[in-house]
């Protein structure tokens, strides 16, 4: 077995802290995406309003954006493992609220409507604003620099495998066993995450650079300037932000599954998993053939392909064609994700990674939730299918303009940065 894992692609498997951290990411992603599928289906069943699905994204993104820059500051000066441990405990509390909310004896739906659902979504957004920079910064401490692209690829592989299992498991458990067992399983996964991250060996705080800013607002400004002064970081972040903002259709999947493709929560779970199936395939390929040559060009082509997939998906009336489009969108998106993650790790000093990752979380992480809100509003006023087609066309325009205006990104090769 040891000989099997002895190749370059498996070097990091022997790093115990990295392996534990990947196990934590695996289970926490499963739990989060299970919860997302269950919440989306439950909320749509209660409200029958597409705008309510968009409001999920808005409710999550507001606390995430508000706390991200402050979180990045503290991630750079505090123990990153402890930050992850305590914020994961908040996710456990949020999942507990959903279990209690769904118990018929508590009658929370009768007295509070859908408010407890949005309270949990708010907590999730708050935690994500902290965890996104903390995860990125801790990963940079756990592995040597020459292995950062490999670590990013492994991280993407683990995330997407769990992204397959999470939605599928959420849909299956909800569909066959009911909402209480589904939410209880989410709670159990978060509890397991706390136990796993406890055993990750903390690399400690990062030493502050002499002459660096000391005040919280000065340090936050220092992180923002760092991104805007490095065009390769800024261009990569902005490209994905606008592509995800306009191009994503995930928030509307409950409506496509229910009203157009006529499948139940099981079908919704499968559709949610399809992008991750594609991403896993691409992650395996990139593990053995990292995107270190013509990286910028590969990133631009992949985002363009993602936009094309969204347009075809919007026009499809076939479950199989829709699933295939989502599968290919995951293939294209994964290339972009790995390259962007590698750019962040390789072009950012370790003592700045918390703040730079916080800026990235505003660019990228918030665009998912803002994109969900944009999708809900656009679907409400333009109609479901035209809104998704519009988003895909906007993605094609954005990547075309970026390729024209950003020669630094177009000419990027990651192998020259190691």
C-alpha positions as CSV (number, residue, x, y, z in Angstrom):
1,X,0.0,0.0,0.0
2,X,2.8,2.4,0.9
3,X,4.4,1.7,-2.5
4,X,1.2,2.5,-4.2
5,X,1.1,5.9,-2.6
6,X,4.8,6.6,-3.3
7,X,4.4,8.7,-6.6
8,X,4.7,12.4,-6.7
9,X,1.0,12.9,-6.9
10,X,0.6,11.1,-3.5
11,X,3.5,12.8,-1.7
12,X,1.1,14.7,0.6
13,X,-0.8,11.6,1.7
14,X,2.1,10.9,4.1
15,X,1.6,14.3,5.7
16,X,-0.6,13.5,8.8
17,X,-1.8,17.0,9.5
18,X,-2.6,17.6,5.8
19,X,-4.5,14.3,5.6
20,X,-6.5,15.1,8.7
21,X,-7.3,18.6,7.4
22,X,-8.5,17.0,4.1
23,X,-10.7,14.6,6.2
24,X,-12.2,17.7,8.0
25,X,-12.8,19.5,4.7
26,X,-14.4,16.3,3.3
27,X,-17.0,15.9,6.1
28,X,-17.6,19.6,6.6
29,X,-18.3,20.1,2.8
30,X,-20.7,17.1,2.8
31,X,-22.6,18.5,5.8
32,X,-22.8,22.0,4.3
33,X,-24.0,20.9,0.9
34,X,-26.4,18.4,2.4
35,X,-27.9,21.2,4.5
36,X,-28.0,23.5,1.4
37,X,-30.1,20.9,-0.6
38,X,-32.4,20.2,2.3
39,X,-33.0,23.9,3.1
40,X,-33.6,24.8,-0.5
41,X,-36.2,22.0,-1.0
42,X,-37.8,22.7,2.4
43,X,-38.0,26.5,1.8
44,X,-39.5,26.1,-1.7
45,X,-42.0,23.6,-0.5
46,X,-43.1,26.1,2.2
47,X,-43.1,29.3,0.1
48,X,-43.4,28.2,-3.6
49,X,-41.6,31.4,-4.4
50,X,-38.4,31.4,-6.6
51,X,-37.4,34.7,-5.0
52,X,-37.1,33.0,-1.6
53,X,-34.4,30.8,-3.0
54,X,-32.5,34.0,-4.1
55,X,-33.0,35.4,-0.6
56,X,-31.1,32.4,0.8
57,X,-28.0,33.7,-1.1
58,X,-28.5,37.3,0.0
59,X,-28.9,36.2,3.7
60,X,-25.7,34.2,3.6
61,X,-23.6,36.7,1.7
62,X,-24.3,39.8,3.9
63,X,-22.6,38.5,7.1
64,X,-19.9,36.8,5.0
65,X,-18.8,40.0,3.3
66,X,-19.1,42.1,6.4
67,X,-16.8,39.8,8.5
68,X,-14.4,38.6,5.9
69,X,-11.8,41.4,6.0
70,X,-11.8,41.4,9.8
71,X,-11.5,37.6,9.8
72,X,-8.5,37.8,7.5
73,X,-6.8,40.2,9.9
74,X,-7.2,37.8,12.8
75,X,-6.3,34.8,10.7
76,X,-2.9,36.3,10.1
77,X,-2.2,37.0,13.8
78,X,-4.0,34.2,15.7
79,X,-3.7,30.4,15.7
80,X,-5.5,29.3,12.5
81,X,-6.3,25.8,13.7
82,X,-8.1,27.2,16.8
83,X,-10.1,29.7,14.6
84,X,-11.3,26.8,12.5
85,X,-12.2,24.7,15.5
86,X,-14.3,27.4,17.2
87,X,-16.1,28.5,14.1
88,X,-17.0,24.9,13.1
89,X,-18.8,24.8,16.5
90,X,-21.0,27.6,15.3
91,X,-22.0,25.4,12.3
92,X,-22.9,22.7,14.7
93,X,-25.2,25.1,16.5
94,X,-26.9,26.2,13.2
95,X,-27.6,22.6,12.2
96,X,-29.1,22.0,15.7
97,X,-31.5,24.9,15.1
98,X,-32.7,23.3,11.8
99,X,-33.3,20.0,13.6
100,X,-35.4,21.7,16.3
101,X,-37.2,23.8,13.6
102,X,-38.3,20.7,11.7
103,X,-39.6,18.7,14.8
104,X,-43.4,18.9,14.7
105,X,-43.7,18.9,18.5
106,X,-41.7,22.2,18.6
107,X,-44.2,24.0,16.3
108,X,-41.5,26.5,15.3
109,X,-42.9,26.7,11.8
110,X,-46.3,27.7,13.2
111,X,-45.0,30.4,15.4
112,X,-41.9,31.7,13.5
113,X,-42.6,30.9,9.9
114,X,-39.3,30.5,7.9
115,X,-37.3,32.8,10.2
116,X,-35.3,30.1,11.9
117,X,-34.2,28.9,8.5
118,X,-32.8,32.3,7.6
119,X,-31.2,32.6,11.0
120,X,-29.2,29.4,10.3
121,X,-28.3,30.7,6.9
122,X,-27.1,33.9,8.4
123,X,-24.9,31.9,10.9
124,X,-23.6,29.8,8.0
125,X,-22.6,33.0,6.1
126,X,-20.9,34.4,9.2
127,X,-18.9,31.2,9.6
128,X,-18.0,31.0,5.9
129,X,-16.6,34.5,6.1
130,X,-14.2,33.3,8.7
131,X,-13.4,29.8,7.5
132,X,-12.6,30.6,3.9
133,X,-9.5,32.7,4.7
134,X,-8.6,30.4,7.7
135,X,-8.7,27.2,5.5
136,X,-6.5,28.8,2.8
137,X,-4.0,30.2,5.2
138,X,-3.7,27.0,7.3
139,X,-3.2,25.0,4.1
140,X,-0.2,27.2,3.2
141,X,1.4,26.4,6.6
142,X,0.8,22.6,6.4
143,X,2.7,21.9,3.2
144,X,6.0,23.1,1.6
145,X,5.8,25.8,-1.1
146,X,6.8,23.4,-3.9
147,X,3.8,21.2,-3.1
148,X,1.2,24.0,-3.0
149,X,-0.2,23.4,-6.5
150,X,-0.5,19.7,-5.6
151,X,-2.1,20.6,-2.3
152,X,-4.6,22.8,-4.1
153,X,-5.4,20.0,-6.5
154,X,-5.9,17.5,-3.7
155,X,-8.1,20.1,-1.9
156,X,-10.2,20.5,-5.0
157,X,-10.5,16.7,-5.5
158,X,-11.6,16.2,-1.9
159,X,-14.1,19.1,-2.0
160,X,-15.7,17.9,-5.2
161,X,-16.0,14.3,-4.1
162,X,-17.8,15.5,-1.0
163,X,-19.8,17.8,-3.3
164,X,-21.0,14.7,-5.1
165,X,-21.9,12.9,-1.9
166,X,-23.3,15.9,0.0
167,X,-26.2,16.8,-2.3
168,X,-26.9,13.2,-3.3
169,X,-26.9,12.1,0.3
170,X,-29.1,15.1,1.3
171,X,-31.6,14.4,-1.4
172,X,-31.7,10.6,-0.8
173,X,-32.0,10.8,3.0
174,X,-34.6,13.6,2.8
175,X,-36.6,11.8,0.1
176,X,-36.6,8.3,1.6
177,X,-36.3,8.9,5.4
178,X,-37.6,12.4,6.0
179,X,-36.3,15.8,7.0
180,X,-35.5,15.0,10.6
181,X,-33.0,12.2,9.8
182,X,-31.5,14.3,7.1
183,X,-30.8,17.3,9.4
184,X,-29.7,15.0,12.2
185,X,-27.1,13.4,9.9
186,X,-25.8,17.0,9.1
187,X,-25.5,17.6,12.8
188,X,-23.5,14.3,13.2
189,X,-21.1,15.3,10.4
190,X,-20.3,18.6,12.0
191,X,-19.7,17.0,15.3
192,X,-17.2,14.6,13.6
193,X,-15.5,17.6,12.0
194,X,-14.9,19.1,15.5
195,X,-13.2,15.9,16.6
196,X,-11.0,15.6,13.5
197,X,-9.7,19.2,13.5
198,X,-8.9,18.8,17.2
199,X,-6.1,16.3,16.2
200,X,-4.6,18.5,13.5
201,X,-1.2,19.6,14.7
202,X,-1.2,23.4,14.9
203,X,1.7,25.0,13.1
204,X,1.3,28.0,15.4
205,X,1.0,31.7,14.6
206,X,2.8,33.2,11.7
207,X,5.6,35.6,12.7
208,X,4.9,39.2,11.9
209,X,7.1,40.9,9.4
210,X,9.2,43.7,10.8
211,X,7.7,47.1,9.9
212,X,4.3,45.7,9.0
213,X,1.2,47.6,9.9
214,X,-0.1,46.9,13.4
215,X,-3.6,48.5,13.7
216,X,-6.5,46.4,12.5
217,X,-7.7,48.8,9.9
218,X,-4.2,49.5,8.6
219,X,-3.6,45.8,8.3
220,X,-6.9,45.3,6.4
221,X,-5.9,48.1,4.0
222,X,-2.5,46.5,3.6
223,X,-4.2,43.3,2.5
224,X,-6.5,45.0,0.0
225,X,-3.5,47.0,-1.4
226,X,-1.6,43.8,-1.8
227,X,-4.2,42.3,-4.0
228,X,-4.8,45.4,-6.2
229,X,-1.0,45.9,-6.7
230,X,-0.6,42.4,-8.0
231,X,-2.5,42.2,-11.3
232,X,-2.4,38.5,-11.6
233,X,-4.2,38.1,-8.3
234,X,-6.7,40.8,-9.1
235,X,-7.5,39.6,-12.6
236,X,-7.9,36.0,-11.5
237,X,-10.2,36.9,-8.6
238,X,-12.3,39.3,-10.7
239,X,-12.7,36.8,-13.6
240,X,-14.2,34.2,-11.4
241,X,-16.3,36.7,-9.4
242,X,-18.2,38.0,-12.5
243,X,-18.4,34.5,-14.1
244,X,-20.0,33.0,-11.0
245,X,-22.1,36.0,-10.4
246,X,-23.8,35.8,-13.7
247,X,-23.2,32.2,-14.9
248,X,-24.3,30.0,-12.0
249,X,-27.7,28.2,-12.1
250,X,-27.3,26.1,-8.9
251,X,-29.7,28.4,-6.9
252,X,-32.5,27.7,-9.4
253,X,-32.0,24.0,-9.5
254,X,-35.0,23.3,-7.1
255,X,-37.2,25.1,-9.7
256,X,-35.7,23.3,-12.7
257,X,-36.1,20.0,-10.8
258,X,-39.6,20.6,-9.7
259,X,-41.3,22.5,-12.5
260,X,-39.3,21.8,-15.7
261,X,-37.6,18.4,-15.4
262,X,-40.3,17.0,-13.1
263,X,-38.0,15.1,-10.7
264,X,-38.2,15.0,-6.9
265,X,-35.6,15.7,-4.2
266,X,-33.7,12.6,-5.3
267,X,-33.4,14.1,-8.8
268,X,-32.4,17.5,-7.3
269,X,-29.7,15.8,-5.3
270,X,-28.3,14.1,-8.4
271,X,-28.4,17.4,-10.4
272,X,-26.6,19.2,-7.6
273,X,-23.9,16.5,-7.7
274,X,-23.3,16.5,-11.4
275,X,-20.9,19.5,-11.5
276,X,-18.9,17.8,-8.8
277,X,-18.8,14.5,-10.8
278,X,-17.2,16.5,-13.6
279,X,-14.9,18.3,-11.3
280,X,-13.7,15.0,-9.7
281,X,-12.8,13.6,-13.2
282,X,-10.8,16.8,-14.0
283,X,-9.2,16.8,-10.5
284,X,-7.8,13.3,-11.1
285,X,-6.4,14.3,-14.4
286,X,-4.9,17.5,-13.0
287,X,-3.3,15.6,-10.1
288,X,-1.1,13.7,-12.5
289,X,-0.9,16.6,-15.0
290,X,-1.0,19.9,-13.1
291,X,-2.0,23.0,-15.0
292,X,1.4,24.7,-14.7
293,X,2.0,25.4,-18.4
294,X,-0.2,28.1,-20.2
295,X,-2.1,28.3,-16.9
296,X,-3.8,31.6,-17.7
297,X,-4.9,30.5,-21.1
298,X,-6.4,27.3,-19.7
299,X,-8.2,29.3,-17.1
300,X,-9.8,31.6,-19.7
301,X,-10.9,28.7,-21.9
302,X,-12.4,26.9,-19.0
303,X,-14.5,29.8,-17.8
304,X,-15.7,30.3,-21.4
305,X,-16.7,26.6,-21.6
306,X,-18.5,27.0,-18.3
307,X,-20.7,29.8,-19.8
308,X,-21.6,27.7,-22.8
309,X,-22.7,24.8,-20.5
310,X,-25.0,27.2,-18.6
311,X,-26.7,28.4,-21.8
312,X,-27.4,24.8,-23.0
313,X,-28.6,23.8,-19.6
314,X,-31.1,26.6,-19.5
315,X,-32.6,25.5,-22.9
316,X,-32.7,21.8,-22.1
317,X,-35.9,20.0,-21.4
318,X,-34.2,16.6,-21.0
319,X,-33.0,15.4,-17.6
320,X,-30.0,13.6,-19.2
321,X,-28.9,16.6,-21.2
322,X,-29.3,18.9,-18.2
323,X,-27.2,16.5,-16.1
324,X,-24.5,16.3,-18.9
325,X,-24.3,20.1,-19.1
326,X,-23.9,20.4,-15.3
327,X,-21.3,17.6,-15.5
328,X,-19.3,19.5,-18.1
329,X,-19.7,22.8,-16.2
330,X,-17.9,21.0,-13.3
331,X,-15.1,19.9,-15.6
332,X,-14.5,23.4,-16.8
333,X,-14.9,25.1,-13.4
334,X,-12.4,22.8,-11.7
335,X,-9.6,23.9,-14.0
336,X,-10.3,27.5,-13.0
337,X,-10.6,26.7,-9.3
338,X,-7.3,24.9,-9.1
339,X,-5.4,27.6,-11.1
340,X,-6.9,30.4,-9.0
341,X,-6.1,28.6,-5.7
342,X,-2.6,28.0,-6.9
343,X,-2.2,31.6,-7.8
344,X,-3.3,32.7,-4.4
345,X,-0.9,30.4,-2.6
346,X,2.1,31.0,-4.9
347,X,1.8,34.8,-5.3
348,X,1.0,35.6,-1.6
349,X,3.4,35.8,1.3
350,X,2.5,33.5,4.2
351,X,1.9,36.4,6.6
352,X,-0.6,38.0,4.2
353,X,-2.5,34.8,3.2
354,X,-5.4,35.4,5.7
355,X,-6.1,38.9,4.5
356,X,-5.6,38.1,0.8
357,X,-7.8,35.0,1.1
358,X,-10.4,37.2,2.8
359,X,-10.4,39.5,-0.2
360,X,-10.7,36.5,-2.4
361,X,-13.6,35.2,-0.4
362,X,-15.4,38.5,-1.0
363,X,-14.6,38.3,-4.7
364,X,-15.4,34.6,-5.1
365,X,-17.3,33.3,-2.1
366,X,-19.7,36.2,-2.0
367,X,-20.3,36.0,-5.8
368,X,-21.9,32.5,-5.3
369,X,-24.5,34.0,-2.9
370,X,-24.9,37.2,-4.8
371,X,-25.2,35.1,-7.9
372,X,-28.0,33.2,-6.2
373,X,-29.8,36.4,-5.4
374,X,-29.2,37.7,-8.9
375,X,-30.6,34.4,-10.3
376,X,-33.7,34.7,-8.1
377,X,-34.4,38.3,-9.0
378,X,-33.7,37.7,-12.7
379,X,-35.9,34.6,-12.8
380,X,-38.7,36.6,-11.1
381,X,-38.7,39.4,-13.6
382,X,-37.3,37.8,-16.8
383,X,-38.5,34.3,-16.4
384,X,-36.5,31.3,-15.3
385,X,-35.0,30.1,-18.6
386,X,-34.3,33.6,-20.1
387,X,-32.5,34.6,-16.8
388,X,-30.1,31.6,-17.0
389,X,-29.4,32.2,-20.7
390,X,-28.7,35.8,-20.0
391,X,-26.3,34.8,-17.2
392,X,-24.4,32.4,-19.6
393,X,-24.1,35.1,-22.3
394,X,-22.8,37.6,-19.7
395,X,-20.1,35.0,-18.7
396,X,-18.9,34.7,-22.3
397,X,-18.7,38.4,-22.6
398,X,-16.8,38.8,-19.4
399,X,-14.2,36.1,-20.2
400,X,-13.7,37.6,-23.7
401,X,-13.1,41.1,-22.3
402,X,-10.7,39.7,-19.6
403,X,-8.7,37.9,-22.3
404,X,-8.4,41.1,-24.3
405,X,-7.6,43.4,-21.4
406,X,-5.4,41.2,-19.2
407,X,-2.2,40.0,-20.9
408,X,-0.7,39.3,-17.5
409,X,-3.3,36.6,-16.8
410,X,-3.3,35.4,-20.4
411,X,0.4,34.7,-20.3
412,X,0.6,33.2,-16.8
413,X,2.5,29.9,-16.3
414,X,2.5,28.6,-12.8
415,X,5.6,26.5,-13.3
416,X,7.6,29.8,-13.4
417,X,6.4,30.8,-9.9
418,X,7.5,27.7,-8.0
